[in-house]
Amino acid sequence: RESPDVVDALLDVDARPRRPQYLLADERPLVLHDCAFETLEALPTPDALLNLHQHLAALRHKARVELAKSANALAKLENFTVRR
């Protein structure tokens, strides 16, 4: 637990004349997979499974398109020569 004085210390512009410099967090989302809950039993309906399958297939397709675009851009970039 922080002391209440921490607020005054952080707002002291003489001690800290500029904003703190923070590293940005990774923009990719946190991925959790293979999570299990011992007390929870999930019983998806056939419609829910179909919708999930369609959603994941669409995500995979989008990822493949983005991969192809970046591979194409890299291939084109390799054709450039740099002169000094």
C-alpha positions in Angstrom: 0.0 0.0 0.0 1.2 3.5 -0.9 1.4 6.3 1.6 -1.0 9.2 1.0 2.1 11.4 0.7 3.0 9.7 -2.6 0.5 12.0 -4.4 2.2 15.1 -3.2 5.6 13.6 -4.1 4.5 12.8 -7.6 3.0 16.2 -8.1 6.1 18.0 -7.0 7.3 19.7 -10.2 10.5 20.8 -8.6 11.5 17.3 -7.9 10.1 16.0 -11.2 10.3 18.8 -13.8 9.0 16.6 -16.7 6.6 13.8 -17.3 7.8 10.3 -16.6 9.0 8.4 -19.7 7.1 5.1 -20.0 7.7 2.4 -22.5 4.6 1.6 -24.6 3.1 -1.8 -24.0 2.9 -4.3 -26.8 -0.1 -3.4 -29.0 -0.9 -7.1 -29.6 -3.5 -8.5 -27.3 -2.7 -11.0 -24.6 -3.6 -14.4 -25.9 -4.8 -17.0 -23.5 -5.3 -20.5 -24.8 -6.0 -23.9 -23.4 -7.6 -22.3 -20.2 -9.5 -24.7 -18.0 -11.8 -24.1 -15.0 -12.3 -27.2 -12.9 -15.8 -26.1 -11.8 -17.1 -25.0 -15.1 -18.4 -27.3 -17.8 -19.1 -25.6 -21.1 -21.7 -27.2 -23.3 -21.9 -25.2 -26.5 -24.9 -25.5 -28.8 -24.4 -26.6 -32.4 -25.2 -23.1 -33.6 -22.6 -21.6 -31.3 -20.0 -24.1 -32.6 -20.9 -23.2 -36.2 -20.7 -19.5 -35.5 -17.4 -19.9 -33.7 -16.0 -22.0 -36.6 -17.1 -19.3 -39.1 -15.6 -16.5 -37.0 -12.3 -18.3 -36.7 -12.2 -19.2 -40.4 -12.8 -15.5 -41.2 -10.0 -14.5 -38.8 -7.6 -17.1 -40.4 -8.5 -15.8 -43.9 -7.8 -12.2 -42.9 -4.5 -13.2 -41.3 -3.5 -15.1 -44.5 -4.4 -12.1 -46.7 -2.3 -9.8 -44.4 0.6 -12.3 -44.5 0.5 -12.5 -48.3 0.5 -8.7 -48.5 3.5 -8.4 -46.2 5.3 -11.2 -48.1 4.6 -9.4 -51.4 5.9 -6.1 -50.0 9.1 -7.7 -48.7 9.6 -9.4 -52.0 9.3 -6.1 -53.9 11.6 -4.4 -51.3 14.3 -7.0 -52.0 14.4 -5.8 -55.7 15.6 -2.4 -54.6 19.3 -1.5 -54.6 20.7 1.1 -52.3 23.5 3.4 -53.6 25.7 5.3 -51.2 
